[in-house]
Amino acid sequence: MRICEALRAGGIEVWFDRSELRGGDAWDQKIRQQIRSCALFLPLISRNTSARGEGYFRLEWKLAVDRSHLMASDQAFLVPVAIDDSPEMAARVPDEFRAVQWTRLPDGRTSTAFVDRVNALLSGGQSRPSAHTSTPKTGIPTPTNPPLRPRMRPAVLLVAVLAVIALGSLIAKFATQKQVTHDTAPAKTAAVLASNAPGKSIAVLPFVDLSEKKDQEYFSDGLSEELIDHLSHSPDLKVIARTSSFQFKGKNEDVRMIAEKLGVANLLEGSVRTSGHDLRISAQLIRASDGTNLWSQTYDRKLSDIFKVQDEIADTVVDALRATLSRTENGAGAEQNLAAYQFLLQGKFFYSRNNQGDLDRSLELYKKALELDPHYALAWALLARSYMKRGTEPDFPLAELESKTTDALKKALAIDPNLAVAHRWLGRVYLNLRWDWASAESEFERAIALDPTGPDGAAATNDLLATKAFMTGNFDESVRRQAETLARNPLDNAELFFAGWFYYFAGRLEDSLAALHRLLDLNPAFEDAHAIVANILLAKGMNDEALAETQKETDEAAKLQVLARVYWAMGRKADAGQALTQLEAKYADIDAFDIACVYAERKDLDAAFKWLDRAYRTHDLAMIFLKIHPQLRNLHGDPRYQALLREMNLAV
């Protein structure tokens, strides 16, 4: 309202839709009409919009962006305005919004200069800034003060209010002409937002491979990951996890925008060049608020010195941020074999690409590392990790999965009993393959004790809390921990997916939708994500929306399971039966638990227990959800359900 009143006081006619419309089709139609005919579009961005979600405004944004593309390049149609420090929202607006000049008006306090600027724009007083405008920490492009260029156009202004009200749009008409005055975003904006990130917080960006043949990407990625691991062991340093930092690999984004998206105050970036046995590593530590280079160094060494260089870089960075490094020495003994270490780095590189073909390559590379050094404990542990990940595929028999995984972990722990990652994955064997809850908890606790501040300890903590939640049905601690994990790893697709699952199990449907929508913004094809969203919509009684969401699912088994339930809820019994028949015909051997869920919701208890019995006998990995899965609620009062809980060691 402050901005609306200031514009009116400045001689600009304003239409405020909140006073005329109450939502619905008429509201949509009116706003679209105004966007198509207005002279200027001023979206107002605030943290309240971030909290509520921007779904209501996507169509408005798209319409405004589409219209701006049709206009001459010298016409400033989009002028985004930030009314508070809202880094998340600034990161989620359309790219076109970042290619134009932004203004910052804290709490909507509107200066005379701003009103003058609006008048000037409406009368043709300023041209659109270049898309190459520089971007400070806020993600708000810095004004470049382009030359004024007179032009005349219809005097209509639309300001889309995306704040607390979340429904307001302002239409203003130019009435008087005034002297042009530029109202630029304050220079301190980036510094203000940077202050919201802890000073001792850092993201390690993927080091760039500058080798002549460009064939050392695995090595540069491995160095980056090792530095993340080193820095993570500093107890008073917030370090963003690999999966989030690596989202920016190969992207030429401004460092301040990257820091804003990751929620850190500092970035470490660099490059790697290898030639024969020679190695050159360049690294620099950057303060994100103003792009200041806090420290930089070039290391010319031999490849055999790589481990010393990693320690040296990590120690220097921690010292620059005045933190204390307290590393563990997991697997250090095997690192002396450089060739084996390079195979291990290649294995980690392909494992991280997260598809079956590359997963098979990671297995072979770890085996090559172990051929060179059979006493490489970390290689044995990572081999087991790849087996576990590979074992989720239907063509990998369960008995073979357990045998190979357990054998690799036993060898790792025989060499290094204090290897945290090995204890963590042994816990996963007990949890997923043996349903031995007590032993799983013990191994997770051991991993945490060995690596209390590092990535393996953090992952084991998540596993431990999830295990407790599966056993008790209490998700409070697991949900709290998931929020902390996302703070360190805000762009990790898997973590967002798990958060969506946990919120769904905990009955926090809106929180689940928020996490999953964020995931799907990053990766629209992420398997099972659309299916979970459809589950939530179905639980909310939004059957048509659930059906539309299900059609987007890329995993056929998940899609068929949800279709069988959505069609049933819609009364389309024939379609529901067809989907269930296809699910049983194609996926009975690996999805017996999900088939049981379909029958449970239909209250066909005998069929549900028949499929649960099959899931138990085939050791369906989803059986760990038996006690907490919302689609099995209709079974809770049946004695057969309590008996099955006792078989799973889940009875109270």
C-alpha positions as CSV (number, residue, x, y, z in Angstrom):
1,M,0.0,0.0,0.0
2,R,2.9,2.4,0.7
3,I,4.1,2.1,-2.9
4,C,0.6,2.5,-4.2
5,E,-0.1,5.6,-2.2
6,A,3.3,7.2,-3.1
7,L,2.6,6.6,-6.8
8,R,-0.8,8.2,-6.5
9,A,0.6,11.1,-4.6
10,G,3.1,11.6,-7.5
11,G,0.3,12.0,-10.0
12,I,0.1,8.4,-11.2
13,E,-3.3,6.8,-11.3
14,V,-3.2,3.4,-9.6
15,W,-5.6,0.5,-9.9
16,F,-5.3,-1.8,-6.9
17,D,-7.0,-5.1,-7.7
18,R,-7.5,-6.2,-4.1
19,S,-10.2,-3.5,-3.7
20,E,-12.1,-4.8,-6.7
21,L,-11.7,-8.5,-7.1
22,R,-11.8,-11.5,-4.8
23,G,-9.9,-14.1,-6.8
24,G,-11.1,-16.8,-9.2
25,D,-11.4,-16.6,-13.0
26,A,-12.5,-13.0,-13.0
27,W,-9.3,-12.1,-11.0
28,D,-7.1,-14.0,-13.4
29,Q,-8.7,-12.6,-16.5
30,K,-8.5,-9.0,-15.2
31,I,-4.8,-9.2,-14.3
32,R,-3.9,-10.8,-17.6
33,Q,-5.8,-8.1,-19.4
34,Q,-3.9,-5.4,-17.5
35,I,-0.5,-7.1,-18.1
36,R,-1.2,-7.1,-21.8
37,S,-2.1,-3.4,-21.9
38,C,0.1,-1.8,-19.3
39,A,3.2,0.2,-20.0
40,L,5.4,-1.0,-17.1
41,F,5.5,-4.1,-14.9
42,L,6.9,-3.8,-11.4
43,P,7.0,-7.2,-9.6
44,L,7.6,-6.7,-5.9
45,I,9.6,-9.5,-4.3
46,S,9.7,-10.3,-0.6
47,R,10.6,-13.1,1.8
48,N,6.9,-13.6,2.5
49,T,6.4,-14.7,-1.0
50,S,9.3,-17.1,-0.5
51,A,7.5,-18.6,2.5
52,R,4.1,-18.9,0.8
53,G,5.4,-20.1,-2.6
54,E,5.2,-18.3,-5.9
55,G,2.7,-20.6,-7.7
56,Y,0.0,-17.9,-7.8
57,F,2.3,-15.6,-9.7
58,R,3.9,-17.9,-12.3
59,L,1.4,-17.2,-14.9
60,E,1.7,-13.4,-14.3
61,W,5.4,-13.6,-14.5
62,K,5.4,-15.7,-17.7
63,L,2.9,-13.4,-19.3
64,A,5.0,-10.4,-18.4
65,V,8.2,-12.0,-19.7
66,D,6.5,-13.2,-22.9
67,R,5.3,-9.7,-23.5
68,S,8.7,-8.1,-22.8
69,H,10.2,-10.4,-25.5
70,L,7.8,-8.9,-28.0
71,M,8.8,-5.3,-27.3
72,A,11.6,-3.3,-28.7
73,S,14.9,-3.6,-26.9
74,D,14.9,0.0,-25.7
75,Q,11.6,-0.4,-23.8
76,A,12.0,-0.9,-20.1
77,F,8.9,-3.0,-19.4
78,L,10.2,-5.0,-16.4
79,V,11.5,-3.2,-13.3
80,P,11.6,-5.7,-10.4
81,V,11.5,-4.2,-6.9
82,A,12.8,-5.9,-3.7
83,I,11.1,-4.8,-0.6
84,D,13.2,-6.8,1.8
85,D,16.3,-9.1,1.8
86,S,14.8,-12.1,0.1
87,P,17.7,-14.2,-1.4
88,E,15.6,-17.3,-2.0
89,M,13.0,-15.5,-3.9
90,A,15.5,-13.5,-5.9
91,A,17.0,-16.9,-7.0
92,R,13.6,-18.3,-8.1
93,V,12.3,-15.5,-10.2
94,P,12.6,-16.0,-14.0
95,D,16.0,-15.4,-15.6
96,E,14.6,-12.5,-17.5
97,F,13.9,-10.7,-14.2
98,R,17.6,-10.8,-13.4
99,A,18.5,-9.3,-16.8
100,V,17.0,-5.9,-16.0
101,Q,17.6,-3.3,-13.4
102,W,16.3,-3.9,-9.9
103,T,15.4,-1.4,-7.2
104,R,15.3,-2.0,-3.5
105,L,12.7,-0.3,-1.3
106,P,12.9,-1.7,2.2
107,D,9.5,-2.3,3.7
108,G,8.0,-0.6,0.7
109,R,9.3,2.8,1.8
110,T,9.1,4.8,-1.4
111,S,11.3,7.7,-2.1
112,T,10.6,10.7,-4.3
113,A,13.4,9.6,-6.6
114,F,11.6,6.3,-7.2
115,V,8.3,8.0,-8.1
116,D,10.3,10.3,-10.4
117,R,11.9,7.3,-12.0
118,V,8.6,5.6,-12.6
119,N,7.3,8.8,-14.2
120,A,10.4,9.0,-16.3
121,L,10.1,5.4,-17.5
122,L,6.4,6.0,-18.5
123,S,7.3,9.1,-20.4
124,G,10.2,7.3,-22.2
125,G,13.0,8.6,-20.1
126,Q,15.1,5.5,-19.6
127,S,16.1,2.5,-21.7
128,R,16.3,-1.2,-20.6
129,P,19.7,-2.1,-19.1
130,S,21.9,-4.7,-20.8
131,A,21.4,-8.3,-19.9
132,H,25.1,-8.3,-19.0
133,T,24.4,-6.2,-15.9
134,S,26.7,-7.2,-13.0
135,T,25.0,-9.1,-10.1
136,P,25.9,-8.5,-6.4
137,K,25.1,-10.8,-3.5
138,T,21.4,-10.3,-3.5
139,G,20.9,-11.5,-7.0
140,I,19.7,-8.0,-7.8
141,P,21.5,-6.6,-10.8
142,T,23.4,-3.4,-10.2
143,P,22.1,-0.4,-12.3
144,T,24.4,0.6,-15.1
145,N,23.0,4.1,-15.6
146,P,22.3,3.7,-19.3
147,P,21.9,6.9,-21.4
148,L,18.4,8.4,-21.4
149,R,16.5,8.0,-24.6
150,P,13.2,9.8,-25.2
151,R,10.2,7.8,-26.3
152,M,6.5,8.1,-25.9
153,R,4.1,5.2,-25.1
154,P,0.7,4.6,-23.5
155,A,0.8,5.7,-19.8
156,V,-0.2,2.5,-18.0
157,L,1.8,0.9,-15.1
158,L,1.2,-2.5,-13.6
159,V,2.9,-3.3,-10.3
160,A,2.5,-7.0,-9.2
161,V,2.5,-7.1,-5.4
162,L,4.1,-10.4,-4.3
163,A,4.2,-9.7,-0.6
164,V,2.1,-10.5,2.5
165,I,-1.2,-10.0,0.7
166,A,0.0,-12.1,-2.2
167,L,-3.0,-11.1,-4.3
168,G,-2.4,-7.4,-5.0
169,S,-1.6,-5.9,-8.4
170,L,-1.4,-2.2,-9.0
171,I,-2.3,-0.5,-12.3
172,A,-1.0,3.0,-12.6
173,K,-1.4,5.6,-15.3
174,F,1.0,8.4,-16.0
175,A,-0.5,11.8,-15.4
176,T,2.3,14.3,-15.0
177,Q,5.9,14.5,-16.3
178,K,8.8,15.3,-14.0
179,Q,12.6,15.7,-14.2
180,V,14.2,12.2,-14.4
181,T,16.0,11.1,-11.3
182,H,17.6,7.6,-11.0
183,D,16.7,5.7,-7.8
184,T,19.3,3.0,-7.7
185,A,19.5,0.0,-5.4
186,P,21.7,0.9,-2.4
187,A,25.3,-0.3,-2.7
188,K,25.0,-2.0,0.7
189,T,22.3,-4.5,-0.5
190,A,24.8,-7.3,-1.1
191,A,26.5,-6.7,2.2
192,V,23.1,-6.8,4.0
193,L,22.2,-10.1,2.6
194,A,25.7,-11.5,3.1
195,S,25.4,-10.7,6.8
196,N,22.5,-13.3,6.9
197,A,25.1,-16.1,6.0
198,P,27.5,-17.1,8.8
199,G,30.9,-15.5,8.4
200,K,32.5,-19.0,8.7
201,S,30.5,-20.5,5.9
202,I,32.0,-21.7,2.6
203,A,31.1,-23.6,-0.6
204,V,33.9,-25.3,-2.6
205,L,33.0,-24.9,-6.3
206,P,34.2,-27.7,-8.7
207,F,37.8,-27.0,-9.7
208,V,38.2,-26.5,-13.4
209,D,40.2,-29.0,-15.5
210,L,42.7,-27.0,-17.5
211,S,44.7,-30.0,-18.7
212,E,45.6,-29.9,-22.4
213,K,43.6,-33.0,-23.3
214,K,40.7,-32.1,-20.9
215,D,40.8,-35.6,-19.6
216,Q,41.4,-34.9,-15.9
217,E,37.8,-33.9,-14.9
218,Y,37.7,-36.8,-12.5
219,F,40.8,-35.5,-10.9
220,S,39.7,-31.9,-10.5
221,D,36.3,-33.1,-9.2
222,G,38.1,-35.4,-6.8
223,L,40.2,-32.6,-5.5
224,S,37.2,-30.4,-4.9
225,E,35.4,-33.2,-3.1
226,E,38.5,-33.9,-0.9
227,L,38.7,-30.2,0.0
228,I,35.0,-30.3,1.0
229,D,35.7,-33.3,3.1
230,H,38.8,-31.7,4.8
231,L,36.9,-28.5,5.5
232,S,33.8,-30.3,6.8
233,H,35.9,-31.6,9.8
234,S,36.2,-28.1,11.2
235,P,33.6,-27.9,13.9
236,D,32.9,-24.2,13.6
237,L,32.8,-24.0,9.8
238,K,29.6,-24.4,7.8
239,V,30.6,-26.2,4.6
240,I,28.1,-26.8,1.8
241,A,27.9,-30.4,0.6
242,R,29.3,-31.6,-2.7
243,T,26.0,-32.2,-4.4
244,S,24.9,-28.6,-3.9
245,S,28.2,-27.0,-4.8
246,F,28.5,-29.2,-7.9
247,Q,25.2,-27.8,-9.2
248,F,27.2,-24.9,-10.5
249,K,29.7,-27.0,-12.4
250,G,30.3,-25.6,-15.9
251,K,28.0,-22.6,-15.3
252,N,29.3,-19.1,-15.6
253,E,27.3,-17.6,-12.8
254,D,28.3,-14.5,-10.7
255,V,29.9,-15.6,-7.5
256,R,27.5,-13.5,-5.4
257,M,24.5,-15.2,-7.0
258,I,26.0,-18.6,-6.3
259,A,26.7,-17.7,-2.7
260,E,23.2,-16.4,-2.3
261,K,21.7,-19.6,-3.6
262,L,23.9,-21.7,-1.3
263,G,23.6,-19.4,1.8
264,V,27.3,-18.9,2.4
265,A,29.6,-15.9,2.8
266,N,32.7,-17.4,1.1
267,L,33.5,-19.4,-2.0
268,L,36.6,-21.5,-2.8
269,E,37.3,-21.9,-6.5
270,G,40.2,-22.9,-8.6
271,S,41.7,-25.0,-11.4
272,V,43.9,-28.0,-12.0
273,R,46.4,-28.7,-14.7
274,T,48.3,-31.9,-15.1
275,S,51.1,-32.7,-17.5
276,G,52.8,-36.1,-17.0
277,H,53.8,-36.2,-13.4
278,D,53.6,-32.4,-13.0
279,L,50.7,-30.8,-11.2
280,R,49.6,-27.2,-11.0
281,I,46.7,-26.2,-8.7
282,S,45.4,-22.7,-8.5
283,A,43.0,-21.8,-5.7
284,Q,41.3,-18.6,-4.5
285,L,39.1,-17.8,-1.6
286,I,36.4,-15.2,-2.3
287,R,34.3,-13.1,0.0
288,A,30.9,-13.3,-1.7
289,S,29.4,-10.0,-0.6
290,D,31.7,-7.8,-2.7
291,G,33.8,-10.3,-4.7
292,T,36.9,-9.6,-2.7
293,N,39.8,-12.1,-3.2
294,L,40.7,-13.0,0.4
295,W,43.5,-15.3,-0.6
296,S,44.9,-17.0,-3.7
297,Q,47.8,-19.4,-4.3
298,T,49.3,-21.4,-7.1
299,Y,50.9,-24.8,-6.3
300,D,53.4,-26.3,-8.7
301,R,54.0,-29.8,-7.4
302,K,54.4,-33.4,-8.4
303,L,51.3,-35.6,-8.6
304,S,52.7,-37.6,-5.7
305,D,52.4,-34.5,-3.5
306,I,48.6,-34.2,-4.1
307,F,47.7,-35.3,-0.5
308,K,50.0,-32.7,1.0
309,V,48.6,-30.0,-1.2
310,Q,45.0,-30.9,-0.2
311,D,46.0,-30.5,3.4
312,E,47.8,-27.2,2.8
313,I,44.9,-25.6,0.9
314,A,42.4,-26.7,3.5
315,D,44.5,-25.5,6.4
316,T,45.1,-22.1,4.7
317,V,41.4,-21.6,4.0
318,V,40.4,-22.5,7.6
319,D,43.1,-20.2,8.9
320,A,41.8,-17.4,6.7
321,L,38.3,-17.9,8.1
322,R,39.8,-18.3,11.6
323,A,38.3,-21.7,12.2
324,T,40.0,-24.8,13.8
325,L,40.6,-27.8,11.6
326,S,40.3,-31.2,13.3
327,R,40.5,-33.8,10.6
328,T,40.1,-37.6,11.0
329,E,42.5,-39.8,9.1
330,N,40.0,-42.2,7.5
331,G,41.7,-44.4,4.9
332,A,44.9,-42.3,4.9
333,G,47.2,-45.3,4.8
334,A,46.1,-46.4,1.4
335,E,46.4,-42.9,-0.2
336,Q,50.2,-43.5,-0.7
337,N,49.4,-45.5,-3.9
338,L,48.8,-42.7,-6.3
339,A,47.6,-44.9,-9.2
340,A,45.0,-46.6,-6.9
341,Y,43.9,-43.2,-5.7
342,Q,43.3,-42.0,-9.2
343,F,41.2,-45.0,-9.9
344,L,39.3,-44.3,-6.7
345,L,38.7,-40.7,-7.8
346,Q,37.4,-41.9,-11.2
347,G,35.1,-44.3,-9.4
348,K,33.7,-41.5,-7.2
349,F,33.2,-39.4,-10.4
350,F,31.1,-42.0,-12.1
351,Y,29.2,-42.9,-8.9
352,S,28.1,-39.3,-8.5
353,R,26.5,-39.3,-12.0
354,N,23.8,-41.5,-10.6
355,N,22.7,-43.8,-13.5
356,Q,23.1,-47.5,-13.9
357,G,25.7,-47.5,-16.6
358,D,28.0,-45.1,-14.7
359,L,27.3,-47.0,-11.5
360,D,28.7,-50.2,-13.2
361,R,31.7,-48.2,-14.3
362,S,32.3,-47.0,-10.7
363,L,32.3,-50.7,-9.6
364,E,35.0,-51.6,-12.1
365,L,37.2,-48.6,-11.2
366,Y,37.1,-49.4,-7.5
367,K,38.1,-53.0,-8.4
368,K,41.0,-51.6,-10.4
369,A,42.1,-49.5,-7.4
370,L,42.0,-52.7,-5.2
371,E,44.0,-54.7,-7.7
372,L,46.8,-52.2,-7.3
373,D,46.3,-51.9,-3.6
374,P,44.3,-54.7,-1.9
375,H,44.8,-52.9,1.5
376,Y,42.9,-49.7,0.3
377,A,40.2,-49.6,3.0
378,L,38.4,-46.6,1.5
379,A,38.2,-48.3,-1.9
380,W,36.6,-51.4,-0.3
381,A,34.0,-49.2,1.5
382,L,33.1,-47.3,-1.6
383,L,32.9,-50.5,-3.6
384,A,30.3,-51.7,-1.0
385,R,28.5,-48.3,-1.4
386,S,28.2,-48.8,-5.2
387,Y,26.9,-52.4,-4.7
388,M,24.2,-51.1,-2.4
389,K,23.2,-48.4,-4.8
390,R,23.3,-50.9,-7.7
391,G,21.3,-53.4,-5.7
392,T,18.1,-51.3,-5.9
393,E,17.9,-52.4,-9.6
394,P,15.7,-55.5,-10.2
395,D,18.4,-57.4,-12.1
396,F,20.7,-57.6,-9.0
397,P,19.6,-60.5,-6.9
398,L,19.2,-59.8,-3.2
399,A,21.4,-62.6,-2.0
400,E,24.2,-61.5,-4.3
401,L,23.8,-57.9,-3.1
402,E,24.1,-58.8,0.5
403,S,27.1,-61.2,-0.1
404,K,29.2,-58.8,-2.1
405,T,28.4,-55.7,0.0
406,T,29.1,-57.5,3.3
407,D,32.3,-59.0,2.0
408,A,33.6,-55.6,0.9
409,L,32.7,-53.9,4.2
410,K,34.4,-56.7,6.2
411,K,37.6,-56.2,4.3
412,A,37.4,-52.4,4.7
413,L,37.0,-52.7,8.5
414,A,39.6,-55.4,8.8
415,I,42.1,-52.9,7.3
416,D,40.8,-49.8,9.1
417,P,38.3,-50.5,12.0
418,N,37.9,-46.7,12.4
419,L,36.7,-46.0,8.9
420,A,33.4,-44.1,9.4
421,V,32.0,-44.6,5.9
422,A,32.4,-48.3,6.2
423,H,30.4,-48.3,9.5
424,R,27.8,-46.2,8.0
425,W,27.2,-48.5,5.1
426,L,27.3,-51.6,7.3
427,G,24.5,-49.9,9.2
428,R,22.6,-49.7,5.9
429,V,23.2,-53.4,5.3
430,Y,21.7,-54.2,8.7
431,L,18.8,-51.8,8.1
432,N,17.8,-52.5,4.5
433,L,18.9,-56.1,4.0
434,R,18.5,-57.7,7.4
435,W,15.9,-55.6,9.2
436,D,18.2,-55.7,12.2
437,W,17.3,-52.4,13.7
438,A,19.5,-52.6,16.8
439,S,22.7,-53.5,14.9
440,A,21.9,-50.7,12.3
441,E,21.6,-48.1,15.1
442,S,24.9,-49.3,16.6
443,E,26.8,-49.0,13.3
444,F,25.3,-45.5,12.6
445,E,26.3,-44.4,16.1
446,R,29.9,-45.7,15.6
447,A,30.2,-43.8,12.3
448,I,29.0,-40.6,14.0
449,A,31.5,-41.0,16.8
450,L,34.3,-41.5,14.3
451,D,33.3,-38.6,12.1
452,P,31.2,-36.2,14.3
453,T,31.5,-33.1,12.0
454,G,32.3,-34.7,8.7
455,P,30.1,-35.8,5.8
456,D,30.0,-39.5,6.7
457,G,29.0,-38.7,10.3
458,A,26.3,-36.3,9.0
459,A,24.9,-39.0,6.7
460,A,25.0,-41.5,9.4
461,T,23.1,-39.1,11.7
462,N,20.4,-38.9,9.1
463,D,20.3,-42.6,8.8
464,L,20.1,-43.1,12.5
465,L,17.2,-40.7,13.0
466,A,15.3,-42.2,10.0
467,T,15.8,-45.6,11.5
468,K,14.3,-44.4,14.8
469,A,11.4,-42.8,13.0
470,F,10.6,-46.0,11.1
471,M,10.6,-47.9,14.4
472,T,8.6,-45.4,16.5
473,G,6.6,-43.4,14.0
474,N,7.9,-40.2,15.6
475,F,9.5,-38.0,12.9
476,D,10.2,-34.8,14.9
477,E,13.9,-35.3,15.2
478,S,14.3,-36.7,11.7
479,V,12.5,-33.7,10.2
480,R,14.5,-31.2,12.3
481,R,17.7,-32.9,11.1
482,Q,16.6,-32.9,7.5
483,A,16.1,-29.1,7.7
484,E,19.7,-28.8,9.0
485,T,21.0,-31.1,6.2
486,L,19.2,-28.9,3.6
487,A,20.9,-25.8,5.0
488,R,24.3,-27.4,4.2
489,N,23.1,-29.0,1.0
490,P,20.2,-26.8,-0.3
491,L,20.4,-28.0,-4.0
492,D,20.8,-31.7,-3.4
493,N,18.1,-33.5,-5.3
494,A,18.2,-36.6,-3.2
495,E,18.0,-34.6,0.1
496,L,15.0,-32.7,-1.1
497,F,13.4,-35.9,-2.2
498,F,14.0,-37.5,1.2
499,A,12.6,-34.4,2.9
500,G,9.5,-34.7,0.8
501,W,9.1,-38.4,1.8
502,F,9.7,-37.7,5.5
503,Y,7.2,-34.8,5.6
504,Y,4.7,-37.0,3.8
505,F,5.1,-39.8,6.3
506,A,4.9,-37.3,9.1
507,G,1.6,-36.0,7.8
508,R,3.1,-32.5,7.1
509,L,1.6,-32.3,3.6
510,E,2.3,-28.7,2.8
511,D,5.9,-29.0,3.9
512,S,6.3,-32.0,1.7
513,L,4.8,-30.2,-1.3
514,A,7.2,-27.3,-0.7
515,A,10.3,-29.6,-0.7
516,L,9.1,-31.6,-3.7
517,H,8.2,-28.5,-5.8
518,R,11.7,-27.1,-5.1
519,L,13.2,-30.5,-6.2
520,L,11.1,-30.5,-9.4
521,D,12.1,-26.9,-10.2
522,L,15.7,-28.2,-10.2
523,N,15.0,-31.6,-11.8
524,P,11.6,-32.0,-13.4
525,A,12.4,-35.6,-14.3
526,F,13.4,-36.9,-10.9
527,E,12.0,-40.3,-10.5
528,D,9.1,-40.8,-8.0
529,A,8.9,-37.1,-7.1
530,H,5.7,-36.5,-9.2
531,A,4.2,-39.7,-7.8
532,I,4.7,-38.4,-4.2
533,V,3.2,-35.0,-5.1
534,A,0.2,-36.9,-6.6
535,N,-0.1,-38.9,-3.3
536,I,-0.3,-35.7,-1.4
537,L,-2.8,-34.2,-3.7
538,L,-4.9,-37.4,-3.5
539,A,-4.7,-37.2,0.4
540,K,-6.0,-33.6,0.1
541,G,-8.9,-34.8,-2.0
542,M,-7.6,-33.0,-5.1
543,N,-8.2,-36.0,-7.5
544,D,-8.1,-34.1,-10.8
545,E,-4.8,-32.4,-9.8
546,A,-3.4,-35.7,-8.6
547,L,-4.2,-37.4,-11.9
548,A,-2.5,-34.6,-13.9
549,E,0.6,-34.9,-11.6
550,T,0.7,-38.6,-12.0
551,Q,0.9,-38.4,-15.8
552,K,4.2,-36.5,-15.4
553,E,5.9,-39.4,-13.5
554,T,8.8,-41.0,-15.4
555,D,9.0,-44.2,-13.3
556,E,6.4,-46.6,-14.7
557,A,5.9,-48.7,-11.5
558,A,5.3,-45.6,-9.4
559,K,3.0,-44.2,-12.0
560,L,0.9,-47.3,-12.3
561,Q,0.6,-47.6,-8.5
562,V,-0.7,-44.0,-8.1
563,L,-2.9,-44.3,-11.2
564,A,-4.6,-47.4,-9.6
565,R,-5.4,-45.3,-6.5
566,V,-6.3,-42.0,-8.2
567,Y,-8.7,-43.7,-10.7
568,W,-10.3,-45.6,-7.8
569,A,-10.8,-42.4,-5.8
570,M,-12.4,-40.8,-8.9
571,G,-14.8,-43.7,-9.3
572,R,-13.2,-44.9,-12.5
573,K,-13.1,-48.5,-11.4
574,A,-12.3,-50.0,-14.9
575,D,-9.3,-47.7,-15.3
576,A,-8.1,-48.4,-11.8
577,G,-8.4,-52.1,-12.4
578,Q,-6.4,-51.9,-15.6
579,A,-3.6,-49.9,-13.9
580,L,-3.4,-52.4,-11.1
581,T,-3.3,-55.4,-13.5
582,Q,-0.4,-53.8,-15.3
583,L,1.4,-53.1,-12.1
584,E,1.0,-56.7,-10.9
585,A,2.0,-58.2,-14.3
586,K,5.2,-56.1,-14.7
587,Y,6.4,-55.4,-11.2
588,A,5.1,-58.1,-8.8
589,D,8.7,-59.3,-8.0
590,I,10.0,-55.9,-6.9
591,D,6.9,-53.9,-5.9
592,A,4.8,-56.2,-3.8
593,F,4.7,-53.7,-1.0
594,D,3.3,-51.0,-3.2
595,I,0.7,-53.3,-4.6
596,A,-0.4,-54.1,-1.0
597,C,-0.8,-50.4,-0.4
598,V,-3.3,-50.2,-3.3
599,Y,-5.4,-53.1,-1.9
600,A,-5.2,-51.6,1.6
601,E,-6.7,-48.3,0.5
602,R,-9.5,-50.3,-1.2
603,K,-10.1,-52.0,2.2
604,D,-9.5,-55.4,0.5
605,L,-7.6,-56.6,3.5
606,D,-7.1,-60.2,2.5
607,A,-5.4,-59.2,-0.8
608,A,-3.4,-56.5,1.0
609,F,-2.0,-59.1,3.5
610,K,-1.3,-61.6,0.7
611,W,0.9,-59.0,-1.0
612,L,2.6,-57.9,2.2
613,D,3.4,-61.6,2.9
614,R,5.0,-61.8,-0.5
615,A,6.9,-58.5,0.1
616,Y,8.2,-60.0,3.4
617,R,9.3,-63.3,1.8
618,T,11.0,-61.6,-1.1
619,H,12.6,-59.0,1.3
620,D,11.0,-56.0,-0.5
621,L,13.2,-53.1,0.6
622,A,10.1,-50.9,1.2
623,M,9.1,-53.1,4.1
624,I,11.0,-50.8,6.4
625,F,8.1,-48.4,6.0
626,L,5.5,-51.0,7.3
627,K,4.8,-49.2,10.5
628,I,4.6,-45.6,9.2
629,H,3.3,-45.8,5.7
630,P,0.0,-43.7,5.5
631,Q,-1.5,-45.9,2.8
632,L,-1.6,-48.9,5.2
633,R,-3.7,-47.2,7.8
634,N,-6.8,-49.4,7.1
635,L,-4.7,-52.4,8.2
636,H,-3.8,-51.2,11.7
637,G,-6.7,-52.8,13.5
638,D,-6.2,-56.2,12.0
639,P,-4.3,-58.9,14.1
640,R,-2.4,-59.9,11.0
641,Y,-0.8,-56.4,10.9
642,Q,0.4,-56.7,14.5
643,A,1.8,-60.1,13.8
644,L,3.7,-58.8,10.8
645,L,5.1,-56.0,12.9
646,R,6.4,-58.6,15.3
647,E,8.1,-60.5,12.4
648,M,9.8,-57.2,11.4
649,N,10.9,-56.5,15.0
650,L,8.7,-53.4,14.9
651,A,6.1,-54.2,17.5
652,V,6.0,-51.8,20.5
